[in-house]
């Protein structure tokens, strides 16, 4: 069972390709220090969000009255 139709996935991939190409052109003119910062932020940002969610789920499992998901 697919939650997203194949037509929607193909559109999503096309948009992602265009976005990646535009980002590569944008990165070409930036200072290497700024490029490095953006690359580190792109990795650490989502990882920290996942870490917070996992921490909240652990707290919810141990103390369900402390966490309320809405």
Secondary structure, DSSP 8 states (H G I E B T S, - for coil): --SS-HHHHHHHHHHHHHHHHHHHHHHHTS-HHHHHHHHHHHHHHHHHHHHHHHHHHHHHHH-TTT----
